[in-house]
Amino acid sequence: MFKRSEVERGVEWWKSQGYRVKLAEAVHASDDWLAGTPEQRARDLEALFADPEVDAIQCFRGGYGSAQLIPLLDFELVAANPKPFVGYSDITALHESIRQRTGLATFYGPHLQSVGHCDATELTRGQLLARLRGATGEVPRSPDDPYVRSIAGGRVTAPLVGGCLWLLQHTMGTPWEFRADGAILFFEDVKAASWQIDGMLVQFQAAGKLDGIAGVVVGEIAKSEFPDLRSGFPRVKSIEEVLESRLGRLGVPVLYGLPLGHGKHLATLPLGVACTLDADARTLTVDEPAVR
């Protein structure tokens, strides 16, 4: 559950930036652990896309449940009314299905709850505004820890796709199973032990999902390092060791550690547009605007 003040905080922040805000009809609805029934949420999303007064759509929060909307959505309506769509974590399912069904670029970025939070950072808010205004250029490093690691060298330019690793796994075997052939695969996660990250990457590799990718960008694996020490395993690998063993020999550039995900800072990342991954220079650059 969430407090109404969490919605109001986000609305007030947008208004402070000079924008008008329209809330979806069922924004305060509740259905067990979800914000309304799948039908309510699907109709709300369609209404926002169809509304000519709405220039951009931002999800309130993540969690679980966005995949329930996919069979209920009118993707022809979405394609006919292109506009920025923003969210992260659980919203991965909607990012991938919208990209596949409509070809529209979307934004892996903070939620309304995130930008209104008292701990929201200048990087998180500033990057969201910049990308929504069509900014291109390098994804900034975390101001708290600017170190970014190259796991495998090289340079490539390709469309960037992906999202939360756990949610990408949830698409497997569905009509909207994620596709990354010829693309730079981006993923991040939170509270995932190294053995869980390893298991998901083993599944992707066995399913051929890593065979045709052009590169990999791993954002933050937040709040995850060594939680499996409590499991009783005699030895555990670090997240970096898992990434090295599963991604380091793919023959494509692999970069790890940009502020993309569930950490303190979240740099908004356009999905479905051309980006340049330079693992030698340890940079990811957005080459074209996702909005025009």
C-alpha positions as CSV (number, residue, x, y, z in Angstrom):
1,M,0.0,0.0,0.0
2,F,1.1,3.6,-0.4
3,K,0.1,6.9,1.1
4,R,-1.8,9.6,-0.8
5,S,1.0,12.0,0.2
6,E,3.4,10.0,-2.0
7,V,1.3,10.8,-5.0
8,E,1.0,14.4,-4.0
9,R,4.7,14.8,-3.5
10,G,5.4,13.7,-7.0
11,V,2.7,15.9,-8.4
12,E,4.0,18.9,-6.5
13,W,7.5,18.3,-7.9
14,W,6.3,18.2,-11.5
15,K,4.3,21.4,-10.9
16,S,7.5,23.1,-9.5
17,Q,9.1,22.4,-12.8
18,G,6.3,24.2,-14.7
19,Y,4.3,21.2,-15.8
20,R,0.6,20.3,-15.4
21,V,-0.3,16.9,-14.0
22,K,-3.3,14.7,-14.8
23,L,-3.7,11.6,-12.7
24,A,-5.2,8.4,-14.0
25,E,-8.8,7.7,-12.9
26,A,-8.0,4.7,-10.8
27,V,-4.7,5.9,-9.4
28,H,-5.9,5.4,-5.8
29,A,-7.6,2.0,-6.5
30,S,-6.5,-1.1,-4.7
31,D,-7.0,-4.8,-5.5
32,D,-5.2,-7.0,-3.0
33,W,-1.5,-6.1,-3.5
34,L,-2.1,-4.3,-6.8
35,A,-3.2,-0.8,-7.6
36,G,-6.6,-1.8,-9.0
37,T,-7.7,-4.7,-11.2
38,P,-5.7,-5.5,-14.4
39,E,-8.7,-4.2,-16.4
40,Q,-8.7,-0.9,-14.5
41,R,-5.0,-0.4,-15.0
42,A,-5.1,-1.3,-18.7
43,R,-8.0,1.1,-19.4
44,D,-6.2,3.9,-17.5
45,L,-3.1,3.4,-19.5
46,E,-5.0,3.4,-22.8
47,A,-6.8,6.5,-21.7
48,L,-3.5,8.3,-21.0
49,F,-2.1,7.4,-24.4
50,A,-5.3,8.5,-26.2
51,D,-5.6,11.8,-24.3
52,P,-4.3,14.7,-26.4
53,E,-3.6,16.8,-23.3
54,V,-1.1,14.2,-22.0
55,D,2.4,14.7,-23.4
56,A,4.2,12.0,-21.3
57,I,3.1,9.1,-19.1
58,Q,4.9,8.2,-15.9
59,C,4.1,5.2,-13.8
60,F,3.6,5.7,-10.1
61,R,5.7,2.8,-8.9
62,G,7.0,-0.7,-9.6
63,G,6.6,-3.9,-7.6
64,Y,4.7,-6.6,-9.4
65,G,1.7,-6.8,-11.8
66,S,2.4,-4.9,-15.0
67,A,2.5,-8.0,-17.1
68,Q,-1.1,-8.6,-16.3
69,L,-2.0,-5.7,-18.5
70,I,-0.3,-6.9,-21.7
71,P,-3.1,-9.2,-23.0
72,L,-5.6,-6.5,-22.2
73,L,-4.0,-3.6,-24.0
74,D,-4.9,-2.1,-27.4
75,F,-1.4,-1.8,-28.9
76,E,-2.9,-0.2,-32.0
77,L,-4.2,2.6,-29.9
78,V,-0.8,3.0,-28.2
79,A,1.0,3.0,-31.6
80,A,-1.4,5.7,-33.0
81,N,-0.7,8.0,-30.0
82,P,3.1,7.9,-29.5
83,K,4.4,9.7,-26.4
84,P,7.1,9.1,-23.7
85,F,6.3,6.3,-21.3
86,V,8.5,6.2,-18.2
87,G,9.0,3.6,-15.5
88,Y,11.4,0.9,-14.2
89,S,11.6,-2.4,-12.4
90,D,8.3,-4.2,-12.8
91,I,7.5,-1.8,-15.7
92,T,10.1,-3.8,-17.8
93,A,7.2,-6.0,-19.0
94,L,5.4,-3.0,-20.5
95,H,8.6,-1.6,-22.0
96,E,9.3,-4.8,-23.8
97,S,5.8,-5.4,-25.0
98,I,5.3,-1.8,-26.2
99,R,8.6,-1.9,-28.1
100,Q,7.7,-5.3,-29.8
101,R,4.1,-4.4,-30.7
102,T,4.5,-0.8,-31.6
103,G,8.2,0.0,-32.3
104,L,8.0,3.0,-29.9
105,A,11.0,4.0,-27.8
106,T,10.3,4.1,-24.0
107,F,12.2,5.4,-21.0
108,Y,13.7,3.3,-18.2
109,G,13.5,6.0,-15.6
110,P,12.1,7.0,-12.2
111,H,8.5,6.7,-11.0
112,L,6.3,9.5,-9.7
113,Q,6.9,8.1,-6.3
114,S,10.7,8.3,-6.9
115,V,10.9,11.9,-8.1
116,G,8.6,13.1,-5.2
117,H,10.6,11.3,-2.5
118,C,12.6,13.3,-0.1
119,D,15.7,11.4,-1.0
120,A,15.4,11.9,-4.8
121,T,18.7,13.1,-6.1
122,E,19.6,15.9,-8.5
123,L,21.0,13.3,-11.0
124,T,17.7,11.3,-10.9
125,R,15.5,14.2,-11.4
126,G,17.8,16.1,-13.8
127,Q,18.4,13.1,-16.1
128,L,14.6,12.4,-16.4
129,L,13.9,16.0,-17.5
130,A,16.8,16.0,-19.9
131,R,15.9,12.8,-21.6
132,L,12.3,13.7,-21.9
133,R,13.4,16.9,-23.6
134,G,15.3,14.9,-26.2
135,A,18.8,15.1,-24.7
136,T,21.4,12.7,-26.0
137,G,24.9,12.2,-24.8
138,E,26.8,10.1,-22.2
139,V,25.1,8.4,-19.3
140,P,26.6,10.0,-16.2
141,R,28.4,8.1,-13.6
142,S,27.3,8.0,-9.9
143,P,28.6,11.2,-8.1
144,D,29.1,9.0,-5.0
145,D,31.2,6.3,-6.7
146,P,32.2,7.2,-10.3
147,Y,34.0,3.9,-10.8
148,V,32.7,1.9,-13.7
149,R,34.2,-1.5,-14.7
150,S,34.8,-2.9,-18.1
151,I,34.3,-6.7,-18.0
152,A,35.0,-7.2,-21.7
153,G,36.5,-4.6,-24.0
154,G,35.2,-3.3,-27.3
155,R,33.0,-0.7,-28.9
156,V,29.6,-1.1,-30.6
157,T,26.7,1.0,-31.7
158,A,23.2,-0.6,-31.6
159,P,19.7,-0.2,-30.2
160,L,19.6,-0.7,-26.5
161,V,16.9,-2.9,-24.9
162,G,16.2,-4.6,-21.6
163,G,15.3,-3.8,-18.0
164,C,15.1,-5.5,-14.7
165,L,16.7,-9.0,-15.0
166,W,14.0,-10.8,-13.0
167,L,11.3,-9.3,-15.1
168,L,13.1,-10.1,-18.3
169,Q,13.2,-13.7,-17.1
170,H,9.4,-13.5,-16.5
171,T,8.9,-12.9,-20.2
172,M,10.4,-16.2,-21.2
173,G,7.9,-18.5,-22.9
174,T,5.3,-15.7,-23.4
175,P,4.2,-14.0,-26.6
176,W,6.2,-11.0,-25.5
177,E,9.4,-12.9,-24.7
178,F,12.3,-10.3,-24.7
179,R,14.3,-10.0,-27.9
180,A,17.9,-8.7,-27.9
181,D,19.3,-10.0,-31.2
182,G,21.6,-7.3,-32.7
183,A,21.0,-5.0,-29.7
184,I,22.8,-3.9,-26.6
185,L,21.2,-5.8,-23.7
186,F,20.8,-3.8,-20.6
187,F,19.8,-5.2,-17.2
188,E,19.8,-4.4,-13.5
189,D,18.3,-6.0,-10.4
190,V,17.8,-5.6,-6.7
191,K,18.1,-7.9,-3.7
192,A,19.3,-10.7,-5.9
193,A,22.0,-13.1,-4.6
194,S,24.9,-13.9,-6.9
195,W,23.6,-17.4,-7.3
196,Q,20.3,-16.1,-8.4
197,I,21.9,-13.8,-11.0
198,D,24.0,-16.7,-12.2
199,G,20.8,-18.9,-12.6
200,M,19.0,-16.3,-14.7
201,L,22.0,-15.8,-16.9
202,V,22.4,-19.6,-17.3
203,Q,18.8,-19.8,-18.4
204,F,19.3,-16.9,-20.9
205,Q,22.4,-18.6,-22.4
206,A,20.7,-22.0,-22.7
207,A,17.7,-20.3,-24.4
208,G,20.0,-18.6,-26.9
209,K,19.2,-15.1,-25.7
210,L,22.8,-14.1,-25.4
211,D,23.9,-15.6,-28.8
212,G,23.1,-12.6,-31.1
213,I,23.5,-9.6,-28.8
214,A,25.9,-6.8,-29.7
215,G,26.9,-5.9,-26.2
216,V,25.9,-5.9,-22.5
217,V,25.3,-3.0,-20.1
218,V,24.8,-4.1,-16.5
219,G,23.5,-1.3,-14.3
220,E,23.4,-1.7,-10.5
221,I,22.7,-5.0,-8.8
222,A,21.5,-3.0,-5.8
223,K,21.4,-4.3,-2.2
224,S,22.6,-7.7,-3.4
225,E,26.3,-8.3,-2.5
226,F,26.7,-11.4,-0.4
227,P,23.2,-11.9,1.0
228,D,23.7,-15.6,0.3
229,L,26.3,-15.8,3.0
230,R,23.4,-16.6,5.3
231,S,22.4,-19.5,3.1
232,G,25.1,-21.8,4.5
233,F,27.0,-22.1,1.2
234,P,30.7,-22.9,2.0
235,R,31.8,-20.3,-0.6
236,V,30.0,-17.7,-2.6
237,K,31.0,-15.8,-5.7
238,S,30.7,-12.0,-5.9
239,I,28.4,-10.4,-8.4
240,E,31.4,-9.4,-10.5
241,E,32.7,-13.0,-10.6
242,V,29.3,-14.1,-11.9
243,L,29.3,-11.4,-14.5
244,E,32.8,-12.3,-15.6
245,S,32.1,-16.0,-15.9
246,R,28.7,-15.7,-17.7
247,L,29.3,-12.6,-19.9
248,G,33.1,-12.1,-20.1
249,R,33.6,-14.7,-22.9
250,L,30.7,-13.8,-25.1
251,G,33.0,-11.9,-27.5
252,V,31.0,-8.6,-27.0
253,P,31.8,-5.5,-24.9
254,V,30.4,-5.6,-21.4
255,L,30.2,-2.7,-19.0
256,Y,29.2,-2.8,-15.3
257,G,28.3,-0.2,-12.7
258,L,26.5,2.8,-14.2
259,P,23.7,4.3,-12.0
260,L,20.9,2.5,-13.7
261,G,18.5,0.6,-11.5
262,H,17.4,0.5,-7.9
263,G,20.2,2.4,-6.3
264,K,20.3,5.9,-4.9
265,H,20.7,7.5,-8.4
266,L,18.8,6.5,-11.5
267,A,19.9,7.9,-14.8
268,T,16.9,7.7,-17.2
269,L,17.8,5.5,-20.1
270,P,15.9,5.5,-23.5
271,L,15.1,2.0,-24.7
272,G,14.8,1.1,-28.3
273,V,17.1,3.9,-29.6
274,A,20.7,3.7,-30.9
275,C,23.4,3.9,-28.2
276,T,27.2,3.5,-28.3
277,L,28.8,1.2,-25.7
278,D,32.5,1.8,-25.4
279,A,33.7,-0.7,-22.8
280,D,37.3,0.5,-23.3
281,A,36.5,4.0,-22.4
282,R,33.9,2.7,-19.9
283,T,31.1,4.8,-21.4
284,L,27.5,4.4,-22.6
285,T,26.3,7.2,-24.9
286,V,22.7,7.8,-26.1
287,D,23.1,8.7,-29.8
288,E,19.6,9.8,-30.8
289,P,16.7,11.4,-29.0
290,A,13.8,9.1,-28.0
291,V,11.4,12.0,-28.5
292,R,11.2,14.4,-31.4
